[in-house]
Each structure stands twice: as structure tokens, then as C-alpha cells.
Amino acid sequence: MNFLSLFSNQDIKIGQNGIRLEPLTYFHTKGLQAASQEGDLWKLRVTIIPHPSKVKNYINEALEAKERQERYPFAVIDENTGKVLGTTSFFEIAPDVRRLEIGYTWYAKSFQRTHVNTNCKYLLLEYAFEKLQANTVVLRTDIFNFKSQRAIERLGAKKDGILRGHILRQDGTLRDTIIYTIISSEWTNVKVHISALLNKLY
């Protein structure tokens, strides 16, 4: 599969265990507004989550990046209820070296620290390595987002290093970013490992 065929297919839907990832659209606005509002998530310092009033702008920016073939955003859906649980994306897509990142990920507070994130990461990693034939998948997080670091390390990703003074946080402070990667030769073992984690969650 051509790496940029990610953008030629406008209806990528992947799912398992009652969780579905589908292309993010304006249809998901109200659901993401409700997810953002739950627990005042936009106030978190160590991640970027829009205020409910800015969710439509957030989606617009994601779709504009998709048009530029820079990002492929998904809505995270509970297949049993149809509820929008959050969002995640492929981005920083580099076809020449078959490398991409997983990010722009956030969920409603009630679905954090549940099976949802592990399911989503499994689906995205499987699609990246088995459909797109990626060489490298990158995950990154704020140096002070300890929950995110534990979640990424729990997947089996390797810590590559720290980008000091990388970007600005929402509050204007300068963020150091921790970079993790999984490479294609590791995927078989990582897949078995994540599958075992999921089995424990069900």
C-alpha cells in the first residue's frame, strides 16, 4: 500500500472490542464538546485539549491539516452506544522514510485509564505497520505528563530521548518533550504484548 494512500481513502474505519476509530468530521463536534467538558479537561497543563467552545475550530484545523496530507484525524467511538469518547491522529507523516507519529490524543475523563487508550493504540499501530508498512511509529509527550509516559512505556515503546525547549504549552510555558518509538522489527513482539494487556482488561 502506498504510504499516502492513507489520504486517498476517506473512510478508514478500524475497530475491536467495542471501540471504533472513524474519520473525524464536524458531525463529531457535539460529542467532543461533551468529552472536553467532562472534568474541565481544557485546563490541563500537560496536554492540548480544546475548550468546548473551541472544539469546532479544533476540528477545522485538523481537517485543514488532513487536506494538506499532514494529519489524519480520527474520532474514537463507543460502538455500543455511539458515544464520542475522544480523538486521536496520525501526523508528522514522512512517506520517504515511512515514518509517522500517533498523537493529538485525548479522551473524556471517564474513559481515561480504561481499556480505551490501549485499544486505540493497538488499532493505530496495527494499521501503521501492517497496512501502511511503516518503518517507524513515534509517540511523544510532555516531560511532566507522567501518566502518559507510563502508558506509552507500558505499550513497549522505547524512549529515544528528550527534546528540550521543544514547544509552548497552552499556558505559555516552554515544554520539554519525551520521544518514544516503535520500529517495524519490534512490532511482532509489541503486538503480542499489547494483546496480552487487552486480554487482562476484558
C-alpha positions in Angstrom: 0.0 0.0 0.0 1.3 3.5 -0.9 2.1 5.4 2.3 0.0 8.4 1.2 -3.0 6.2 0.3 -3.9 7.0 3.9 -5.3 10.2 2.5 -6.8 8.8 -0.7 -9.1 6.6 1.4 -11.5 9.0 3.0 -13.4 6.4 5.1 -10.9 4.5 7.2 -12.7 2.7 9.9 -11.0 0.3 12.2 -12.3 -1.3 15.4 -12.2 -4.0 18.0 -13.6 -4.7 21.5 -16.5 -2.2 21.0 -14.1 0.7 20.1 -14.2 2.2 16.6 -11.9 4.8 15.0 -13.5 6.7 12.2 -12.5 9.8 10.2 -13.1 12.9 12.3 -15.7 15.3 10.9 -17.9 18.2 12.0 -20.5 15.5 12.8 -18.4 14.7 16.0 -18.5 18.3 17.3 -21.1 17.9 20.0 -19.6 14.6 21.1 -16.1 16.1 21.5 -17.6 19.2 23.2 -19.1 16.9 25.8 -15.9 14.9 26.2 -13.8 18.1 26.6 -16.3 19.5 29.2 -16.1 16.4 31.3 -13.7 17.2 34.1 -12.7 20.6 32.6 -10.1 18.8 30.5 -9.1 22.0 28.7 -7.5 23.3 31.9 -4.8 20.5 31.9 -1.3 22.0 31.6 0.5 19.0 30.1 -1.7 18.3 27.1 -3.6 20.2 24.5 -7.4 19.8 24.8 -9.8 22.5 23.4 -12.3 24.3 25.5 -15.8 23.1 24.5 -16.4 26.4 22.7 -13.3 25.9 20.6 -13.9 22.3 19.6 -15.3 23.3 16.1 -12.1 25.3 15.5 -10.0 22.3 16.7 -11.8 20.0 14.2 -11.4 22.6 11.4 -7.7 22.8 12.0 -7.4 19.0 11.9 -9.3 18.8 8.7 -7.2 21.5 7.1 -4.1 19.6 8.0 -5.7 16.5 6.5 -6.2 18.4 3.2 -2.5 19.2 3.3 -1.8 15.5 3.9 -0.1 16.4 7.2 -2.5 14.7 9.6 -5.2 12.0 9.6 -7.6 12.6 12.5 -10.0 10.1 14.0 -12.9 10.2 16.3 -13.0 7.5 19.0 -16.4 5.9 19.2 -18.1 3.5 21.6 -19.7 1.1 19.1 -22.4 0.0 21.7 -23.7 3.5 22.4 -22.4 5.6 19.5 -20.9 8.0 22.1 -17.8 10.0 21.1 -15.1 9.2 23.6 -12.3 11.3 22.3 -10.0 11.8 19.3 -6.6 10.7 18.0 -4.5 11.2 14.9 -1.7 10.1 12.6 0.5 13.1 12.0 4.1 14.1 11.1 3.8 11.7 8.2 7.1 11.2 6.2 6.5 8.9 3.2 10.1 8.8 2.1 11.2 7.1 5.3 7.8 5.5 6.1 7.6 7.2 9.5 4.6 8.7 11.3 3.5 9.8 14.7 0.5 9.0 16.8 -0.8 12.0 18.8 -3.4 14.7 19.3 -4.9 12.0 21.5 -7.4 12.8 24.3 -10.4 11.1 25.9 -13.3 12.1 28.1 -12.2 11.9 31.7 -14.5 8.9 32.5 -12.7 6.9 29.8 -9.2 7.7 30.8 -7.2 4.9 32.5 -9.5 2.3 30.9 -9.2 -0.2 28.0 -9.9 2.6 25.5 -6.4 4.0 25.0 -4.8 0.6 24.8 -7.4 -0.5 22.2 -6.8 2.7 20.2 -3.1 2.4 20.2 -3.3 -1.3 19.2 -5.6 -0.3 16.2 -3.4 2.5 15.1 -0.1 0.6 15.4 -1.6 -2.4 13.6 -2.8 -0.2 10.7 0.6 1.7 10.6 2.8 -1.4 10.5 0.5 -3.9 8.7 -1.4 -1.7 6.2 0.9 1.2 5.6 4.1 -0.8 6.1 5.6 1.9 8.3 9.2 1.6 9.4 8.8 3.7 12.5 6.0 5.0 14.7 6.6 7.8 17.1 4.8 8.7 20.3 5.7 11.8 22.3 4.5 13.5 25.5 5.2 16.3 27.9 8.1 15.7 30.3 5.6 16.3 33.2 2.8 14.1 31.8 3.8 11.1 33.9 0.6 9.2 33.2 1.1 9.5 29.5 4.7 8.4 29.9 3.7 5.3 31.8 1.0 4.5 29.3 3.4 4.7 26.4 6.1 2.7 28.1 3.5 0.1 29.0 2.9 -0.5 25.3 6.5 -1.5 24.8 7.7 1.7 23.1 11.4 2.6 23.5 12.4 6.0 24.9 14.6 7.8 22.3 15.4 11.0 24.2 14.2 14.4 25.2 13.7 17.5 23.0 14.4 20.4 25.4 12.6 23.6 24.9 10.5 21.9 22.1 7.2 23.8 22.0 5.0 26.1 24.1 2.2 24.7 26.3 -1.2 26.2 26.3 -0.3 28.3 29.4 2.7 29.8 27.5 5.4 27.9 29.4 8.2 26.1 27.4 7.8 22.3 27.2 10.4 19.6 27.1 9.1 16.7 25.1 9.9 13.0 25.6 10.1 11.0 22.3 9.3 7.3 22.1 9.4 5.0 19.0 8.5 1.5 17.9 10.2 0.2 14.8 8.8 -2.4 12.4 11.1 -5.2 13.6 9.7 -4.8 17.1 6.1 -4.9 16.0 5.5 -8.6 16.2 6.6 -8.8 19.9 4.8 -5.5 20.7 1.6 -6.8 19.2 1.7 -9.9 21.3 2.4 -7.8 24.4 -0.5 -5.3 23.8 -2.8 -8.2 23.0 -1.9 -9.7 26.4 -2.6 -6.4 28.1 -6.0 -6.2 26.4 -6.9 -9.7 27.5 -6.3 -8.6 31.1 -8.7 -5.7 30.6 -11.6 -7.9 29.4 
